[in-house]
């Protein structure tokens, strides 16, 4: 019987504050504290609703989600999207005190 190397991974459970801290310390991202908390809350809600664990990889979150302070900032990047309803029709929107987080359109 041939020996094969199986790729095994270990999982580490980290707290919400550890995840927020990792997002805030990501030198290539510019998450505000409020946005980092809102994003983690959103991901925890998804886990709860679907019953599946989400792998926490700050680099992937940076690539998939963007924080905006207001609709003016969003409109500058996506001129066709005039309202929050337009935005919600094409992507996930996380509203929080201080702005919005959207998954890339």
C-alpha positions as CSV (number, residue, x, y, z in Angstrom):
1,X,0.0,0.0,0.0
2,X,1.6,3.3,-1.1
3,X,2.1,6.0,1.4
4,X,0.4,9.3,0.6
5,X,0.7,12.6,2.2
6,X,-2.7,14.0,3.1
7,X,-3.0,17.7,3.5
8,X,-4.3,18.2,7.0
9,X,-5.2,21.5,8.5
10,X,-5.8,22.5,12.0
11,X,-8.4,25.0,13.0
12,X,-8.0,27.6,15.7
13,X,-11.0,29.3,17.3
14,X,-10.4,33.0,17.9
15,X,-12.5,35.5,19.6
16,X,-14.4,38.4,18.0
17,X,-11.9,40.9,19.5
18,X,-9.0,39.0,18.0
19,X,-10.6,39.0,14.6
20,X,-11.3,42.8,14.9
21,X,-7.7,43.4,16.0
22,X,-6.3,41.4,13.0
23,X,-8.5,43.4,10.6
24,X,-7.3,46.6,12.2
25,X,-3.7,45.6,12.0
26,X,-3.8,44.6,8.3
27,X,-1.4,47.1,6.9
28,X,-2.9,46.9,3.4
29,X,-6.4,47.6,4.6
30,X,-8.0,50.7,6.1
31,X,-10.8,49.3,8.2
32,X,-12.2,51.6,10.9
33,X,-13.0,50.0,14.2
34,X,-16.7,50.3,13.6
35,X,-16.4,48.7,10.1
36,X,-14.3,45.8,11.5
37,X,-16.8,45.0,14.2
38,X,-19.7,45.3,11.7
39,X,-18.0,42.9,9.2
40,X,-17.2,40.3,11.9
41,X,-20.8,40.6,13.2
42,X,-22.1,40.0,9.6
43,X,-19.8,37.0,9.1
44,X,-20.9,35.5,12.5
45,X,-24.6,36.0,11.4
46,X,-23.9,34.1,8.2
47,X,-22.2,31.3,10.2
48,X,-25.2,31.1,12.5
49,X,-27.8,31.1,9.7
50,X,-26.1,28.5,7.6
51,X,-24.4,26.4,10.3
52,X,-21.1,26.4,8.4
53,X,-17.8,27.8,9.8
54,X,-16.3,30.6,7.8
55,X,-12.5,30.6,7.5
56,X,-11.2,33.9,8.8
57,X,-8.6,35.2,6.3
58,X,-8.1,38.9,6.6
59,X,-6.4,39.1,3.2
60,X,-9.5,37.6,1.5
61,X,-11.8,39.9,3.4
62,X,-9.8,42.9,2.2
63,X,-10.2,41.7,-1.4
64,X,-13.9,40.9,-1.1
65,X,-15.2,43.8,1.0
66,X,-14.7,47.5,0.9
67,X,-15.6,50.2,3.5
68,X,-17.2,53.4,2.4
69,X,-18.1,56.4,4.7
70,X,-21.2,57.4,2.6
71,X,-23.1,57.0,-0.6
72,X,-21.1,59.8,-2.3
73,X,-17.9,57.6,-2.0
74,X,-19.7,54.6,-3.4
75,X,-21.2,56.7,-6.2
76,X,-17.7,58.0,-7.2
77,X,-16.6,54.4,-7.7
78,X,-19.9,53.1,-9.1
79,X,-21.6,56.0,-10.9
80,X,-24.5,54.0,-12.1
81,X,-25.6,53.2,-8.5
82,X,-27.5,56.2,-7.3
83,X,-29.3,54.9,-4.2
84,X,-28.7,52.3,-1.4
85,X,-31.5,50.3,-3.0
86,X,-29.6,50.2,-6.3
87,X,-26.6,49.0,-4.5
88,X,-28.5,46.3,-2.5
89,X,-29.9,45.0,-5.8
90,X,-26.4,44.1,-7.0
91,X,-24.4,43.2,-3.9
92,X,-24.4,42.6,-0.2
93,X,-24.5,45.8,1.9
94,X,-23.5,46.0,5.5
95,X,-24.8,49.2,7.1
96,X,-23.1,50.4,10.3
97,X,-22.8,53.6,12.3
98,X,-20.2,55.4,10.2
99,X,-20.8,54.0,6.8
100,X,-21.3,51.0,4.6
101,X,-19.3,47.9,3.7
102,X,-20.1,46.3,0.4
103,X,-18.9,43.1,-1.2
104,X,-17.2,43.8,-4.6
105,X,-19.7,44.5,-7.3
